[in-house]
Amino acid sequence: MSNPEAKKPMAEEELIDIDSPEAMEDPADDEQIAALVAERDEFKDKFMRALADAENSRKRSERDRREAEQYGGSKLARDLLPVFDNMKRAVLAVPEESREAHKAMIEGVELTMRELLNTFKKHGIQPISPEVGDRFDPQMHEAMFEAPVPGTKAGDIIQVEADGFLLHDRLLRPARVGVSSTPVT
């Protein structure tokens, strides 16, 4: 039960020849075409912006994921640094004359420190251990005090109070040092 007129092709007199002068003369068609072209261009621009925004969001989320993976444990690592400092102070606090009597305890603390450093290393945490005589680097060191010390140049490290630490390429904590100021002559 189909409609016989629906399948009937258009008569030739109903077809419009687009090359004919009558087809080209209608200014309403030109305005309509211009409006459709403008609308198409607007949608294309919106589409390209949405595509770029989606790509930027994908890249941003990938970068955030990588950073969270690498630096997500930085708060815990910062909280563990004083534990390392206290163990180091405990070992250094034992006087030389009583080291033999407390040898087992000192060895146990040193083993624990080494294990902590190995765990740090496994998670990308590296110590910054400046030596007396090294140059002060404001990117890696924090000057706790300045003092004129004969035989040194201004900016030389004269004392190391605490090691610093890097988490991958980020400074977790600067090394705390004393720095030589211009020595008094």
C-alpha positions in Angstrom: 0.0 0.0 0.0 2.4 2.6 -1.1 1.6 5.9 -2.4 2.0 5.9 -6.2 2.8 9.6 -6.4 5.6 9.3 -3.9 7.7 7.2 -6.2 6.9 9.2 -9.3 9.9 11.2 -10.5 9.7 15.0 -10.9 8.6 16.2 -14.2 11.2 17.9 -16.3 9.5 21.2 -16.1 9.7 21.1 -12.3 13.5 20.7 -12.3 15.5 23.9 -12.0 18.5 24.4 -14.1 21.1 25.9 -11.8 22.9 27.3 -14.8 19.9 29.2 -16.0 19.8 33.0 -15.4 16.6 32.7 -13.4 18.3 30.4 -10.8 21.2 32.9 -10.3 19.1 36.0 -9.9 17.3 35.2 -6.6 19.1 37.4 -4.0 17.2 35.5 -1.2 19.1 32.4 -2.1 22.4 34.2 -1.9 21.6 35.5 1.5 20.5 32.1 2.6 23.7 30.5 1.3 25.8 33.1 3.0 23.9 32.6 6.3 24.4 28.8 6.0 28.1 29.2 5.2 28.5 31.5 8.2 26.7 29.1 10.4 28.8 26.2 9.1 32.0 28.2 9.8 30.8 29.0 13.3 30.1 25.3 14.0 33.4 24.3 12.6 35.2 26.8 14.8 33.3 25.6 17.9 34.1 22.0 16.9 37.8 22.7 16.5 37.9 24.6 19.8 36.2 21.7 21.6 38.6 19.2 20.0 41.6 21.3 21.1 40.1 21.6 24.6 39.6 17.9 24.9 43.2 17.3 23.8 44.5 19.8 26.3 42.4 18.1 29.0 43.8 14.7 28.1 47.4 16.0 28.2 46.8 17.8 31.5 45.3 14.7 33.2 48.2 12.6 31.9 50.7 15.1 33.4 48.8 15.3 36.7 48.8 11.5 36.8 52.5 11.3 36.3 53.1 14.0 38.9 50.9 12.3 41.4 52.8 9.0 40.8 56.2 10.7 41.2 55.5 13.3 43.9 52.5 11.9 45.7 54.5 10.7 48.6 56.3 13.9 49.3 54.3 14.8 52.4 55.2 11.4 54.0 58.8 11.7 52.9 59.0 15.2 54.5 57.6 13.8 57.7 60.2 11.0 57.7 63.2 13.3 57.3 63.3 14.3 61.0 63.5 10.6 61.9 66.6 10.3 59.8 68.0 13.5 61.4 67.4 12.3 64.9 69.1 8.9 64.2 72.1 10.7 62.8 72.3 12.9 65.8 72.0 9.9 68.1 75.0 8.3 66.4 77.0 11.5 66.5 76.1 12.1 70.2 77.9 9.1 71.5 81.3 10.2 72.7 84.3 8.4 71.2 85.4 6.9 74.5 82.1 5.1 75.1 81.6 3.9 71.5 82.9 0.5 72.3 80.6 0.0 75.2 77.6 1.0 73.0 78.8 -0.6 69.8 75.7 -2.8 69.3 73.3 0.0 69.8 75.2 2.3 67.5 75.4 -0.4 64.9 71.6 -1.0 65.1 70.9 2.7 64.6 73.3 2.9 61.7 71.7 -0.2 60.1 68.3 1.4 60.5 69.5 4.6 58.9 71.0 2.7 56.0 67.6 0.9 55.5 65.8 4.2 55.6 68.1 5.6 53.0 67.7 2.5 50.8 63.9 2.9 51.1 64.2 6.6 50.2 66.4 5.7 47.2 63.8 3.1 46.0 61.2 5.9 46.0 63.4 8.5 44.2 64.6 10.4 47.3 68.2 11.3 47.2 70.2 13.0 50.0 72.1 16.2 49.5 75.2 15.9 51.6 77.4 19.0 51.3 80.9 18.9 52.8 82.7 21.6 54.7 84.6 23.7 52.2 82.0 23.3 49.4 80.5 26.4 47.8 77.1 27.5 49.1 74.3 26.9 46.5 71.1 28.7 47.3 69.2 26.2 45.1 70.2 23.3 47.3 71.3 24.8 50.6 69.7 26.9 53.3 72.1 29.2 55.2 71.4 28.9 58.9 74.1 31.3 60.0 77.0 33.3 58.7 80.4 33.6 60.4 83.7 35.0 59.5 86.2 32.1 59.5 89.9 32.7 58.8 91.2 30.7 55.9 87.9 30.5 54.0 86.3 32.5 51.3 82.9 34.2 51.6 80.2 31.6 50.5 82.1 28.5 51.6 80.3 26.0 53.8 81.8 25.9 57.2 79.3 23.6 59.0 76.6 21.1 57.9 73.7 21.0 60.4 71.4 18.7 58.4 71.4 16.9 55.1 69.0 18.0 52.4 66.9 15.8 50.2 65.6 15.7 46.6 62.5 13.9 45.5 63.3 13.0 41.8 64.2 16.5 40.5 62.3 18.5 43.2 63.9 19.9 46.3 62.2 18.2 49.3 64.3 20.0 51.9 67.5 22.1 51.4 70.6 21.1 53.3 71.0 23.3 56.4 74.5 24.8 56.5 76.6 27.5 58.1 78.3 29.8 55.6 81.5 31.8 55.8 81.1 35.5 55.5 83.9 37.8 54.6 86.7 36.8 57.0 88.0 39.4 59.3 91.7 40.0 58.7 
